[in-house]
Amino acid sequence: MKRFSEKFILTKKVEWEELGGGVSRKFLGYDNQIMMVQVKFEAGAEGTPHAHFHTQATYVAQGKFEFIIDGVKQIVEGGDGVYIEPNLLHGAKCIEAGILIDVFSPVREDFLDGGAVSYFGDKA
Amino acid sequence: MKRFSEKFILTKKVEWEELGGGVSRKFLGYDNQIMMVQVKFEAGAEGTPHAHFHTQATYVAQGKFEFIIDGVKQIVEGGDGVYIEPNLLHGAKCIEAGILIDVFSPVREDFLDGGAVSYFGDKA
C-alpha cells in the first residue's frame, strides 16, 4: 500500500499526540521509504531500550538527552545527531525537556497502524 | 560499499562546510539507507529548483523558508515539516536565516563522493 503525507506539514495546526510517560509526538513527512516524527519529551521521560529493523537517524532539536546504543552511553544536546543501525538495542532518557526529530527508513508501519509505541513496549 | 556514520555526531566539534551562496552544512547520521544533513542558510540564500531520485523529508529547525514543490509554494518556519516525493522538482528560498534538517533515502552518494551539490547545479 502506498502511504504518504502531505507535502507541507504546518505543525502549529497539528495537536500533540500524547503517548504517556511525558512523551508526545507529531508526524512530519513520510512515504513508504522514509518517516520523520517530531517527539517531545518532558525532563525525566524515557524511551526504554528496544530495537527495530529500521535504520534510524535522530536530530536533537532542543533539550538534552542521554542515549544508550548497543551499550554505549552519550549525552547529546541541541544540534547533535544520532545514528542507530538496524536491530541495535537503543534507548534515551531526557535530561532537559526537549524535542527529538526521529527519522526511520523504511516507514514505521506500526506507528501508522495505531499499534503500541515500541519504545514503551518493554516498560510494563 | 557499506557507508555509515558514527553513532553520535556532536556537532560542536564539527566545522560548517561552506557550500557557497550563503549555505553551509554538517553531516549528521547516515548509512546506505538514510542520510541526515544539517543545512544552514543566510537570509536570501536559495536552493534553486532541482530533482533527485531520493525521497526527502525536511525539518525546519530554525528560520523561515519559502518552498516550492512541483509548482506549489508554501512558507514554512521552525517546527514545520516538508515531504518531497522522488523525482519531483523542488527548491527553497530562505526568508529569515535558519537551519533545515534534510533527510534522504537512500543515502546521497553524490554528497559523500564530494561531487557538486545538486541544488546549486542549475544556478550557473
gemmi code that builds the backbone of each chain (N, CA, C; Angstrom):
import gemmi

chains = {
    "A": [
        ("MET", (0.839, -1.193, 0.000), (0.000, 0.000, 0.000), (0.877, 1.247, 0.000)),
        ("LYS", (0.514, 2.194, -0.842), (1.233, 3.468, -0.892), (0.760, 4.343, 0.257)),
        ("ARG", (1.699, 4.767, 1.053), (1.386, 5.689, 2.143), (2.237, 6.923, 1.945)),
        ("PHE", (1.663, 8.081, 2.046), (2.484, 9.282, 2.023), (1.736, 10.435, 2.680)),
        ("SER", (2.523, 11.354, 3.206), (1.981, 12.522, 3.905), (1.678, 13.631, 2.914)),
        ("GLU", (1.132, 14.700, 3.417), (1.054, 15.943, 2.660), (2.474, 16.429, 2.352)),
        ("LYS", (2.603, 17.324, 1.372), (3.910, 17.924, 1.061), (4.379, 18.822, 2.209)),
        ("PHE", (3.448, 19.582, 2.777), (3.805, 20.555, 3.816), (3.045, 20.219, 5.090)),
        ("ILE", (3.766, 20.101, 6.188), (3.153, 19.777, 7.470), (3.377, 20.987, 8.391)),
        ("LEU", (2.334, 21.799, 8.518), (2.417, 23.035, 9.302), (2.042, 22.678, 10.728)),
        ("THR", (3.039, 22.517, 11.576), (2.809, 21.836, 12.850), (1.989, 22.655, 13.850)),
        ("LYS", (1.898, 23.975, 13.629), (1.028, 24.766, 14.518), (-0.422, 24.292, 14.423)),
        ("LYS", (-0.756, 23.716, 13.270), (-2.139, 23.264, 13.048), (-2.379, 21.833, 13.522)),
        ("VAL", (-1.349, 21.195, 14.058), (-1.448, 19.776, 14.442), (-1.327, 19.659, 15.957)),
        ("GLU", (-2.243, 18.924, 16.575), (-2.183, 18.687, 18.021), (-1.082, 17.678, 18.354)),
        ("TRP", (-0.447, 17.848, 19.511), (0.462, 16.819, 20.006), (-0.335, 15.562, 20.361)),
        ("GLU", (0.159, 14.420, 19.946), (-0.449, 13.136, 20.322), (0.267, 12.634, 21.570)),
        ("GLU", (-0.471, 12.544, 22.673), (0.130, 12.116, 23.940), (0.389, 10.618, 23.906)),
        ("LEU", (1.619, 10.227, 24.222), (1.968, 8.798, 24.217), (2.083, 8.254, 25.633)),
        ("GLY", (1.942, 9.146, 26.638), (2.135, 8.719, 28.026), (3.600, 8.851, 28.424)),
        ("GLY", (3.826, 8.868, 29.736), (5.207, 8.893, 30.230), (5.947, 10.183, 29.933)),
        ("GLY", (5.191, 11.269, 29.660), (5.849, 12.550, 29.409), (6.341, 12.712, 27.989)),
        ("VAL", (5.819, 11.891, 27.087), (6.245, 11.915, 25.688), (5.038, 12.161, 24.788)),
        ("SER", (5.197, 13.043, 23.804), (4.141, 13.263, 22.809), (4.785, 13.459, 21.438)),
        ("ARG", (3.978, 13.350, 20.387), (4.571, 13.419, 19.045), (3.648, 14.064, 18.038)),
        ("LYS", (4.294, 14.498, 16.926), (3.576, 14.908, 15.719), (4.253, 14.217, 14.547)),
        ("PHE", (3.460, 13.699, 13.618), (4.043, 13.136, 12.405), (4.442, 14.258, 11.459)),
        ("LEU", (5.603, 14.135, 10.881), (6.050, 15.064, 9.848), (5.963, 14.318, 8.508)),
        ("GLY", (6.868, 14.583, 7.582), (6.747, 13.976, 6.256), (7.061, 12.489, 6.229)),
        ("TYR", (6.318, 11.745, 5.407), (6.635, 10.322, 5.243), (6.068, 9.773, 3.947)),
        ("ASP", (6.699, 8.693, 3.506), (6.136, 7.797, 2.487), (6.558, 6.393, 2.896)),
        ("ASN", (6.539, 5.438, 1.962), (6.920, 4.080, 2.353), (8.408, 3.966, 2.698)),
        ("GLN", (9.191, 4.874, 2.133), (10.653, 4.801, 2.205), (11.223, 5.467, 3.453)),
        ("ILE", (10.512, 6.479, 3.942), (11.070, 7.327, 4.991), (9.926, 7.789, 5.894)),
        ("MET", (10.237, 8.003, 7.164), (9.256, 8.607, 8.071), (9.966, 9.516, 9.054)),
        ("MET", (9.454, 10.760, 9.187), (10.020, 11.752, 10.102), (8.979, 12.074, 11.172)),
        ("VAL", (9.395, 12.031, 12.424), (8.478, 12.241, 13.547), (9.106, 13.224, 14.532)),
        ("GLN", (8.318, 14.195, 14.968), (8.748, 15.157, 15.983), (8.286, 14.620, 17.333)),
        ("VAL", (9.212, 14.400, 18.256), (8.865, 13.766, 19.534), (9.294, 14.681, 20.682)),
        ("LYS", (8.326, 15.067, 21.508), (8.589, 15.994, 22.622), (8.691, 15.213, 23.921)),
        ("PHE", (9.726, 15.492, 24.698), (9.969, 14.802, 25.973), (9.966, 15.815, 27.120)),
        ("GLU", (9.275, 15.474, 28.204), (9.465, 16.208, 29.459), (10.759, 15.708, 30.099)),
        ("ALA", (11.344, 16.554, 30.966), (12.540, 16.105, 31.681), (12.210, 14.823, 32.444)),
        ("GLY", (13.077, 13.837, 32.365), (12.875, 12.566, 33.067), (12.162, 11.521, 32.232)),
        ("ALA", (11.512, 11.945, 31.137), (10.828, 10.967, 30.278), (11.863, 10.061, 29.615)),
        ("GLU", (11.436, 8.858, 29.332), (12.409, 7.855, 28.905), (11.858, 6.990, 27.781)),
        ("GLY", (12.691, 6.688, 26.821), (12.404, 5.648, 25.839), (13.218, 4.440, 26.251)),
        ("THR", (12.539, 3.426, 26.765), (13.278, 2.269, 27.294), (13.936, 1.498, 26.156)),
        ("PRO", (15.018, 0.775, 26.445), (15.757, 0.094, 25.372), (14.873, -0.838, 24.537)),
        ("HIS", (15.012, -0.734, 23.244), (14.222, -1.502, 22.293), (15.030, -1.573, 21.001)),
        ("ALA", (14.567, -2.382, 20.076), (15.240, -2.490, 18.777), (14.179, -2.650, 17.697)),
        ("HIS", (14.525, -2.287, 16.460), (13.628, -2.458, 15.321), (14.475, -2.606, 14.070)),
        ("PHE", (13.866, -3.129, 13.031), (14.638, -3.433, 11.818), (14.916, -2.197, 10.969)),
        ("HIS", (14.322, -1.066, 11.316), (14.503, 0.170, 10.548), (15.824, 0.839, 10.904)),
        ("THR", (16.464, 1.437, 9.918), (17.539, 2.398, 10.191), (16.917, 3.620, 10.840)),
        ("GLN", (17.608, 4.204, 11.818), (17.109, 5.423, 12.467), (18.191, 6.505, 12.493)),
        ("ALA", (17.797, 7.728, 12.154), (18.659, 8.890, 12.374), (17.846, 9.883, 13.182)),
        ("THR", (18.449, 10.447, 14.206), (17.737, 11.352, 15.105), (18.487, 12.670, 15.217)),
        ("TYR", (17.734, 13.771, 15.178), (18.294, 15.106, 15.368), (17.768, 15.661, 16.682)),
        ("VAL", (18.658, 16.173, 17.506), (18.239, 16.781, 18.763), (17.904, 18.241, 18.464)),
        ("ALA", (16.619, 18.545, 18.392), (16.186, 19.900, 18.046), (16.316, 20.833, 19.246)),
        ("GLN", (15.993, 20.327, 20.413), (16.085, 21.108, 21.664), (16.323, 20.148, 22.821)),
        ("GLY", (16.891, 20.675, 23.914), (16.999, 19.900, 25.145), (18.276, 19.100, 25.244)),
        ("LYS", (18.300, 18.208, 26.234), (19.478, 17.380, 26.477), (19.023, 15.956, 26.791)),
        ("PHE", (19.691, 14.979, 26.206), (19.287, 13.575, 26.323), (20.505, 12.691, 26.578)),
        ("GLU", (20.294, 11.627, 27.340), (21.314, 10.582, 27.433), (20.860, 9.405, 26.584)),
        ("PHE", (21.603, 9.121, 25.549), (21.319, 7.967, 24.700), (22.188, 6.793, 25.122)),
        ("ILE", (21.652, 5.597, 24.921), (22.479, 4.396, 25.017), (22.198, 3.561, 23.772)),
        ("ILE", (23.260, 3.268, 23.036), (23.130, 2.448, 21.819), (24.104, 1.288, 21.936)),
        ("ASP", (23.556, 0.085, 21.940), (24.404, -1.117, 21.992), (25.420, -1.007, 23.144)),
        ("GLY", (24.945, -0.481, 24.263), (25.792, -0.412, 25.458), (26.649, 0.836, 25.569)),
        ("VAL", (26.643, 1.689, 24.528), (27.468, 2.911, 24.540), (26.605, 4.106, 24.939)),
        ("LYS", (26.989, 4.786, 26.034), (26.222, 5.948, 26.517), (26.832, 7.240, 26.002)),
        ("GLN", (25.962, 8.227, 25.720), (26.447, 9.534, 25.266), (25.392, 10.588, 25.571)),
        ("ILE", (25.825, 11.720, 26.079), (24.934, 12.872, 26.250), (24.918, 13.650, 24.944)),
        ("VAL", (23.726, 13.973, 24.461), (23.598, 14.800, 23.255), (22.664, 15.957, 23.552)),
        ("GLU", (22.884, 17.073, 22.837), (22.035, 18.246, 23.053), (21.739, 18.933, 21.730)),
        ("GLY", (21.009, 20.058, 21.819), (20.525, 20.744, 20.626), (21.557, 20.833, 19.512)),
        ("GLY", (21.207, 20.361, 18.331), (22.087, 20.404, 17.171), (22.824, 19.110, 16.897)),
        ("ASP", (22.865, 18.206, 17.877), (23.594, 16.937, 17.688), (22.758, 15.922, 16.914)),
        ("GLY", (23.438, 14.920, 16.396), (22.789, 13.854, 15.647), (23.122, 12.486, 16.205)),
        ("VAL", (22.231, 11.542, 15.969), (22.402, 10.164, 16.432), (22.076, 9.240, 15.269)),
        ("TYR", (22.894, 8.224, 15.068), (22.629, 7.219, 14.033), (22.507, 5.842, 14.686)),
        ("ILE", (21.400, 5.168, 14.394), (21.150, 3.856, 15.003), (20.960, 2.816, 13.911)),
        ("GLU", (21.914, 1.906, 13.864), (21.915, 0.805, 12.895), (20.684, -0.080, 13.136)),
        ("PRO", (20.145, -0.695, 12.077), (19.002, -1.600, 12.271), (19.302, -2.686, 13.316)),
        ("ASN", (18.268, -3.039, 14.072), (18.313, -4.147, 15.027), (19.248, -3.956, 16.214)),
        ("LEU", (19.692, -2.730, 16.438), (20.593, -2.452, 17.553), (19.764, -1.945, 18.736)),
        ("LEU", (20.028, -2.499, 19.912), (19.286, -2.095, 21.113), (19.653, -0.649, 21.471)),
        ("HIS", (18.607, 0.191, 21.663), (18.875, 1.594, 21.977), (17.754, 2.178, 22.829)),
        ("GLY", (18.103, 3.189, 23.587), (17.130, 3.885, 24.411), (17.620, 5.297, 24.675)),
        ("ALA", (16.740, 6.134, 25.235), (17.117, 7.514, 25.516), (16.393, 7.998, 26.760)),
        ("LYS", (17.070, 8.815, 27.554), (16.453, 9.428, 28.724), (16.603, 10.930, 28.591)),
        ("CYS", (15.517, 11.635, 28.833), (15.538, 13.095, 28.679), (16.054, 13.748, 29.952)),
        ("ILE", (17.122, 14.513, 29.841), (17.732, 15.185, 30.994), (17.163, 16.604, 31.129)),
        ("GLU", (17.093, 17.320, 30.008), (16.432, 18.636, 29.984), (15.367, 18.582, 28.897)),
        ("ALA", (14.151, 19.010, 29.231), (12.996, 18.907, 28.325), (13.387, 19.312, 26.911)),
        ("GLY", (12.913, 18.572, 25.934), (13.347, 18.877, 24.580), (12.567, 18.141, 23.515)),
        ("ILE", (13.088, 18.241, 22.309), (12.433, 17.670, 21.131), (13.446, 16.902, 20.302)),
        ("LEU", (13.088, 15.674, 19.949), (13.875, 14.877, 19.005), (13.136, 14.801, 17.673)),
        ("ILE", (13.910, 14.818, 16.585), (13.366, 14.529, 15.263), (13.867, 13.141, 14.894)),
        ("ASP", (12.970, 12.165, 15.019), (13.314, 10.772, 14.714), (12.958, 10.478, 13.265)),
        ("VAL", (13.910, 9.921, 12.540), (13.660, 9.552, 11.150), (13.977, 8.077, 10.971)),
        ("PHE", (13.064, 7.379, 10.304), (13.201, 5.940, 10.100), (13.128, 5.620, 8.616)),
        ("SER", (13.818, 4.552, 8.234), (13.643, 4.008, 6.896), (13.715, 2.497, 7.014)),
        ("PRO", (12.753, 1.734, 6.468), (11.529, 2.243, 5.827), (10.552, 2.831, 6.845)),
        ("VAL", (9.363, 3.200, 6.349), (8.317, 3.778, 7.198), (8.010, 2.879, 8.402)),
        ("ARG", (7.638, 3.503, 9.538), (7.169, 2.741, 10.698), (5.688, 2.423, 10.490)),
        ("GLU", (5.441, 1.307, 9.827), (4.051, 0.863, 9.601), (3.320, 0.739, 10.933)),
        ("ASP", (4.057, 0.281, 11.959), (3.438, 0.077, 13.271), (2.898, 1.394, 13.840)),
        ("PHE", (3.587, 2.510, 13.606), (3.103, 3.807, 14.089), (1.798, 4.180, 13.367)),
        ("LEU", (1.807, 4.004, 12.050), (0.637, 4.432, 11.265), (-0.567, 3.532, 11.499)),
        ("ASP", (-0.307, 2.290, 11.854), (-1.397, 1.342, 12.090), (-2.022, 1.532, 13.470)),
        ("GLY", (-1.471, 2.483, 14.240), (-2.058, 2.768, 15.554), (-1.672, 1.770, 16.623)),
        ("GLY", (-0.658, 0.973, 16.355), (-0.208, -0.015, 17.339), (0.506, 0.657, 18.506)),
        ("ALA", (0.895, -0.136, 19.476), (1.627, 0.370, 20.631), (2.936, 0.983, 20.146)),
        ("VAL", (3.421, 1.967, 20.882), (4.702, 2.566, 20.532), (5.795, 1.664, 21.083)),
        ("SER", (6.596, 1.116, 20.197), (7.505, 0.037, 20.601), (8.473, 0.471, 21.685)),
        ("TYR", (8.829, 1.764, 21.724), (9.835, 2.114, 22.719), (9.287, 2.289, 24.116)),
        ("PHE", (7.976, 2.072, 24.259), (7.468, 1.959, 25.622), (6.991, 0.533, 25.894)),
        ("GLY", (7.050, -0.299, 24.869), (6.504, -1.653, 24.975), (7.205, -2.521, 25.994)),
        ("ASP", (8.471, -2.215, 26.251), (9.245, -3.073, 27.156), (9.119, -2.632, 28.611)),
        ("LYS", (8.344, -1.546, 28.815), (8.380, -0.907, 30.132), (7.468, -1.596, 31.139)),
        ("ALA", (6.444, -2.256, 30.647), (5.437, -2.829, 31.544), (6.040, -3.915, 32.450)),
    ],
    "B": [
        ("MET", (29.117, -0.753, -1.455), (30.010, -0.394, -0.343), (29.185, 0.024, 0.865)),
        ("LYS", (29.579, -0.467, 2.002), (28.911, -0.077, 3.245), (29.436, 1.280, 3.691)),
        ("ARG", (28.527, 2.212, 3.842), (28.877, 3.543, 4.348), (28.053, 3.764, 5.597)),
        ("PHE", (28.663, 4.235, 6.638), (27.868, 4.631, 7.796), (28.656, 5.606, 8.661)),
        ("SER", (27.904, 6.429, 9.359), (28.491, 7.464, 10.224), (28.813, 6.871, 11.593)),
        ("GLU", (29.401, 7.700, 12.421), (29.496, 7.384, 13.845), (28.089, 7.290, 14.430)),
        ("LYS", (27.965, 6.664, 15.589), (26.666, 6.604, 16.285), (26.250, 7.999, 16.762)),
        ("PHE", (27.219, 8.758, 17.263), (26.913, 10.074, 17.845), (27.686, 11.147, 17.093)),
        ("ILE", (26.975, 12.160, 16.641), (27.608, 13.256, 15.906), (27.440, 14.520, 16.750)),
        ("LEU", (28.504, 14.879, 17.451), (28.472, 16.029, 18.362), (28.881, 17.248, 17.537)),
        ("THR", (27.887, 18.016, 17.136), (28.117, 18.995, 16.073), (28.979, 20.185, 16.504)),
        ("LYS", (29.108, 20.411, 17.818), (30.029, 21.480, 18.252), (31.452, 21.192, 17.802)),
        ("LYS", (31.749, 19.913, 17.619), (33.113, 19.512, 17.242), (33.321, 19.478, 15.736)),
        ("VAL", (32.277, 19.811, 14.977), (32.343, 19.707, 13.506), (32.251, 21.105, 12.900)),
        ("GLU", (33.150, 21.427, 11.999), (33.112, 22.719, 11.299), (31.993, 22.729, 10.265)),
        ("TRP", (31.394, 23.884, 10.042), (30.466, 24.037, 8.928), (31.237, 23.937, 7.615)),
        ("GLU", (30.697, 23.183, 6.688), (31.285, 23.095, 5.346), (30.583, 24.135, 4.470)),
        ("GLU", (31.333, 25.121, 3.987), (30.750, 26.194, 3.177), (30.450, 25.670, 1.782)),
        ("LEU", (29.213, 25.872, 1.342), (28.825, 25.409, 0.007), (28.719, 26.561, -0.983)),
        ("GLY", (28.905, 27.795, -0.487), (28.737, 28.974, -1.347), (27.288, 29.449, -1.318)),
        ("GLY", (27.080, 30.694, -1.725), (25.715, 31.206, -1.831), (25.011, 31.367, -0.500)),
        ("GLY", (25.777, 31.453, 0.602), (25.159, 31.657, 1.908), (24.635, 30.377, 2.540)),
        ("VAL", (25.132, 29.242, 2.042), (24.670, 27.943, 2.549), (25.868, 27.129, 3.055)),
        ("SER", (25.713, 26.510, 4.213), (26.752, 25.620, 4.726), (26.089, 24.414, 5.383)),
        ("ARG", (26.862, 23.350, 5.605), (26.239, 22.122, 6.118), (27.156, 21.353, 7.038)),
        ("LYS", (26.515, 20.472, 7.825), (27.209, 19.451, 8.597), (26.483, 18.133, 8.349)),
        ("PHE", (27.245, 17.071, 8.155), (26.618, 15.751, 8.034), (26.233, 15.241, 9.416)),
        ("LEU", (25.046, 14.674, 9.501), (24.614, 14.018, 10.741), (24.660, 12.507, 10.477)),
        ("GLY", (23.748, 11.756, 11.053), (23.822, 10.296, 10.920), (23.459, 9.791, 9.528)),
        ("TYR", (24.163, 8.754, 9.072), (23.801, 8.137, 7.792), (24.324, 6.715, 7.688)),
        ("ASP", (23.653, 5.961, 6.833), (24.177, 4.683, 6.316), (23.726, 4.614, 4.860)),
        ("ASN", (23.687, 3.421, 4.267), (23.268, 3.350, 2.858), (21.793, 3.675, 2.680)),
        ("GLN", (21.020, 3.473, 3.739), (19.564, 3.557, 3.685), (19.035, 4.970, 3.916)),
        ("ILE", (19.790, 5.742, 4.684), (19.283, 7.030, 5.150), (20.447, 8.015, 5.263)),
        ("MET", (20.180, 9.298, 5.045), (21.202, 10.327, 5.292), (20.536, 11.576, 5.837)),
        ("MET", (21.075, 12.086, 6.957), (20.563, 13.288, 7.607), (21.644, 14.368, 7.540)),
        ("VAL", (21.246, 15.565, 7.090), (22.192, 16.661, 6.903), (21.612, 17.933, 7.518)),
        ("GLN", (22.439, 18.646, 8.282), (22.052, 19.937, 8.869), (22.538, 21.015, 7.898)),
        ("VAL", (21.613, 21.837, 7.390), (21.972, 22.826, 6.369), (21.587, 24.216, 6.869)),
        ("LYS", (22.581, 25.099, 6.927), (22.379, 26.464, 7.453), (22.280, 27.435, 6.288)),
        ("PHE", (21.269, 28.297, 6.319), (21.037, 29.287, 5.262), (21.093, 30.689, 5.835)),
        ("GLU", (21.794, 31.580, 5.147), (21.662, 33.009, 5.428), (20.358, 33.492, 4.775)),
        ("ALA", (19.825, 34.615, 5.287), (18.628, 35.173, 4.652), (18.933, 35.448, 3.182)),
        ("GLY", (18.044, 35.088, 2.306), (18.207, 35.305, 0.874), (18.887, 34.157, 0.144)),
        ("ALA", (19.528, 33.246, 0.880), (20.170, 32.090, 0.231), (19.090, 31.202, -0.387)),
        ("GLU", (19.471, 30.513, -1.433), (18.469, 29.815, -2.225), (18.981, 28.448, -2.682)),
        ("GLY", (18.101, 27.473, -2.618), (18.350, 26.199, -3.290), (17.505, 26.227, -4.557)),
        ("THR", (18.148, 26.351, -5.691), (17.392, 26.502, -6.948), (16.688, 25.180, -7.287)),
        ("PRO", (15.593, 25.260, -8.040), (14.810, 24.044, -8.313), (15.648, 22.923, -8.929)),
        ("HIS", (15.475, 21.734, -8.390), (16.224, 20.551, -8.821), (15.385, 19.335, -8.451)),
        ("ALA", (15.813, 18.186, -8.926), (15.115, 16.939, -8.581), (16.144, 15.836, -8.391)),
        ("HIS", (15.782, 14.807, -7.643), (16.662, 13.642, -7.444), (15.773, 12.438, -7.160)),
        ("PHE", (16.347, 11.269, -7.312), (15.540, 10.047, -7.177), (15.283, 9.651, -5.732)),
        ("HIS", (15.921, 10.360, -4.793), (15.756, 10.027, -3.373), (14.456, 10.623, -2.826)),
        ("THR", (13.821, 9.908, -1.930), (12.781, 10.512, -1.091), (13.453, 11.511, -0.157)),
        ("GLN", (12.800, 12.641, 0.085), (13.348, 13.638, 1.017), (12.297, 14.044, 2.041)),
        ("ALA", (12.714, 14.131, 3.296), (11.890, 14.742, 4.344), (12.755, 15.805, 4.992)),
        ("THR", (12.185, 16.979, 5.197), (12.949, 18.105, 5.745), (12.237, 18.659, 6.969)),
        ("TYR", (13.019, 18.966, 7.988), (12.501, 19.599, 9.201), (13.077, 21.007, 9.290)),
        ("VAL", (12.212, 21.985, 9.515), (12.676, 23.359, 9.673), (13.051, 23.549, 11.143)),
        ("ALA", (14.348, 23.545, 11.416), (14.813, 23.654, 12.808), (14.730, 25.104, 13.286)),
        ("GLN", (15.053, 26.034, 12.420), (15.017, 27.468, 12.744), (14.777, 28.248, 11.463)),
        ("GLY", (14.259, 29.480, 11.614), (14.150, 30.391, 10.484), (12.848, 30.240, 9.719)),
        ("LYS", (12.814, 30.883, 8.553), (11.614, 30.876, 7.720), (12.033, 30.694, 6.264)),
        ("PHE", (11.322, 29.843, 5.544), (11.683, 29.478, 4.177), (10.447, 29.468, 3.286)),
        ("GLU", (10.649, 29.815, 2.012), (9.602, 29.588, 1.019), (10.010, 28.394, 0.176)),
        ("PHE", (9.227, 27.335, 0.267), (9.471, 26.149, -0.552), (8.574, 26.182, -1.781)),
        ("ILE", (9.081, 25.589, -2.853), (8.215, 25.306, -3.999), (8.447, 23.848, -4.375)),
        ("ILE", (7.357, 23.084, -4.411), (7.438, 21.670, -4.774), (6.433, 21.432, -5.886)),
        ("ASP", (6.942, 21.014, -7.034), (6.062, 20.688, -8.162), (5.075, 21.836, -8.419)),
        ("GLY", (5.593, 23.063, -8.302), (4.771, 24.236, -8.603), (3.958, 24.771, -7.441)),
        ("VAL", (3.961, 24.072, -6.294), (3.177, 24.510, -5.134), (4.085, 25.254, -4.157)),
        ("LYS", (3.745, 26.522, -3.866), (4.550, 27.338, -2.952), (3.973, 27.296, -1.545)),
        ("GLN", (4.857, 27.332, -0.547), (4.406, 27.344, 0.848), (5.505, 27.947, 1.718)),
        ("ILE", (5.108, 28.829, 2.628), (6.040, 29.339, 3.640), (6.054, 28.355, 4.811)),
        ("VAL", (7.238, 27.976, 5.257), (7.368, 27.092, 6.431), (8.344, 27.750, 7.405)),
        ("GLU", (8.141, 27.438, 8.686), (9.034, 28.006, 9.705), (9.311, 26.977, 10.790)),
        ("GLY", (10.075, 27.415, 11.817), (10.549, 26.490, 12.848), (9.488, 25.491, 13.307)),
        ("GLY", (9.809, 24.215, 13.247), (8.905, 23.157, 13.686), (8.127, 22.495, 12.571)),
        ("ASP", (8.075, 23.127, 11.404), (7.307, 22.559, 10.294), (8.104, 21.464, 9.567)),
        ("GLY", (7.371, 20.678, 8.793), (7.988, 19.591, 8.030), (7.612, 19.674, 6.560)),
        ("VAL", (8.487, 19.118, 5.722), (8.285, 19.101, 4.279), (8.558, 17.683, 3.781)),
        ("TYR", (7.701, 17.190, 2.901), (7.920, 15.868, 2.299), (8.016, 16.028, 0.788)),
        ("ILE", (9.092, 15.503, 0.215), (9.314, 15.639, -1.226), (9.442, 14.262, -1.861)),
        ("GLU", (8.470, 13.949, -2.670), (8.417, 12.677, -3.394), (9.626, 12.567, -4.342)),
        ("PRO", (10.127, 11.359, -4.582), (11.242, 11.205, -5.517), (10.931, 11.836, -6.879)),
        ("ASN", (11.980, 12.413, -7.486), (11.923, 12.944, -8.853), (11.009, 14.155, -9.037)),
        ("LEU", (10.599, 14.768, -7.949), (9.736, 15.947, -8.031), (10.607, 17.204, -7.958)),
        ("LEU", (10.357, 18.155, -8.862), (11.127, 19.403, -8.890), (10.813, 20.215, -7.632)),
        ("HIS", (11.878, 20.643, -6.936), (11.667, 21.404, -5.705), (12.820, 22.369, -5.471)),
        ("GLY", (12.523, 23.445, -4.751), (13.536, 24.419, -4.381), (13.095, 25.135, -3.122)),
        ("ALA", (14.011, 25.924, -2.549), (13.685, 26.649, -1.322), (14.458, 27.951, -1.292)),
        ("LYS", (13.806, 29.006, -0.763), (14.460, 30.288, -0.596), (14.352, 30.666, 0.872)),
        ("CYS", (15.456, 31.087, 1.438), (15.475, 31.428, 2.861), (14.996, 32.858, 3.059)),
        ("ILE", (13.954, 33.027, 3.846), (13.385, 34.357, 4.125), (13.996, 34.933, 5.404)),
        ("GLU", (14.057, 34.111, 6.446), (14.773, 34.502, 7.678), (15.811, 33.434, 7.960)),
        ("ALA", (17.050, 33.861, 8.228), (18.183, 32.935, 8.410), (17.767, 31.741, 9.264)),
        ("GLY", (18.208, 30.562, 8.893), (17.758, 29.394, 9.631), (18.491, 28.126, 9.275)),
        ("ILE", (17.935, 27.042, 9.768), (18.549, 25.721, 9.607), (17.493, 24.712, 9.179)),
        ("LEU", (17.813, 23.964, 8.132), (16.981, 22.835, 7.705), (17.693, 21.530, 8.060)),
        ("ILE", (16.892, 20.541, 8.449), (17.403, 19.180, 8.596), (16.853, 18.396, 7.420)),
        ("ASP", (17.731, 18.153, 6.440), (17.343, 17.420, 5.229), (17.656, 15.946, 5.429)),
        ("VAL", (16.670, 15.109, 5.153), (16.883, 13.662, 5.266), (16.523, 13.016, 3.944)),
        ("PHE", (17.397, 12.135, 3.480), (17.224, 11.461, 2.201), (17.245, 9.951, 2.388)),
        ("SER", (16.521, 9.266, 1.518), (16.647, 7.811, 1.445), (16.548, 7.423, -0.015)),
        ("PRO", (17.463, 6.647, -0.580), (18.686, 6.172, 0.101), (19.694, 7.297, 0.289)),
        ("VAL", (20.884, 6.925, 0.784), (21.966, 7.881, 1.027), (22.270, 8.713, -0.227)),
        ("ARG", (22.676, 9.980, -0.029), (23.151, 10.807, -1.133), (24.613, 10.460, -1.398)),
        ("GLU", (24.814, 9.447, -2.235), (26.180, 9.048, -2.612), (26.949, 10.240, -3.181)),
        ("ASP", (26.225, 11.080, -3.933), (26.864, 12.237, -4.573), (27.449, 13.198, -3.536)),
        ("PHE", (26.786, 13.351, -2.384), (27.324, 14.223, -1.333), (28.622, 13.623, -0.772)),
        ("LEU", (28.588, 12.328, -0.511), (29.750, 11.691, 0.133), (30.932, 11.573, -0.828)),
        ("ASP", (30.633, 11.520, -2.115), (31.707, 11.401, -3.108), (32.351, 12.753, -3.403)),
        ("GLY", (31.855, 13.817, -2.743), (32.474, 15.127, -2.911), (32.077, 15.822, -4.201)),
        ("GLY", (31.042, 15.336, -4.842), (30.580, 15.941, -6.092), (29.923, 17.295, -5.846)),
        ("ALA", (29.530, 17.947, -6.886), (28.846, 19.229, -6.780), (27.540, 19.019, -6.020)),
        ("VAL", (27.105, 20.051, -5.334), (25.832, 19.972, -4.618), (24.728, 20.222, -5.621)),
        ("SER", (23.894, 19.221, -5.831), (22.962, 19.267, -6.956), (22.030, 20.469, -6.885)),
        ("TYR", (21.701, 20.943, -5.682), (20.722, 22.021, -5.646), (21.301, 23.386, -5.960)),
        ("PHE", (22.590, 23.438, -6.231), (23.133, 24.662, -6.799), (23.561, 24.450, -8.248)),
        ("GLY", (23.421, 23.219, -8.715), (23.940, 22.857, -10.028), (23.237, 23.559, -11.175)),
        ("ASP", (21.977, 23.933, -10.945), (21.202, 24.525, -12.035), (21.375, 26.038, -12.092)),
        ("LYS", (22.166, 26.582, -11.154), (22.180, 28.027, -10.975), (23.075, 28.741, -11.991)),
        ("ALA", (24.045, 28.025, -12.506), (25.064, 28.672, -13.364), (24.446, 29.193, -14.665)),
    ],
}
model = gemmi.Model(1)
for chain_id, residues in chains.items():
    chain = gemmi.Chain(chain_id)
    for i, (resn, *xyz) in enumerate(residues, 1):
        res = gemmi.Residue()
        res.name, res.seqid = resn, gemmi.SeqId(i, " ")
        for name, pos in zip(("N", "CA", "C"), xyz):
            atom = gemmi.Atom()
            atom.name, atom.element = name, gemmi.Element(name[0])
            atom.pos, atom.b_iso = gemmi.Position(*pos), 0.0
            res.add_atom(atom)
        chain.add_residue(res)
    model.add_chain(chain)
structure = gemmi.Structure()
structure.add_model(model)
structure.setup_entities()
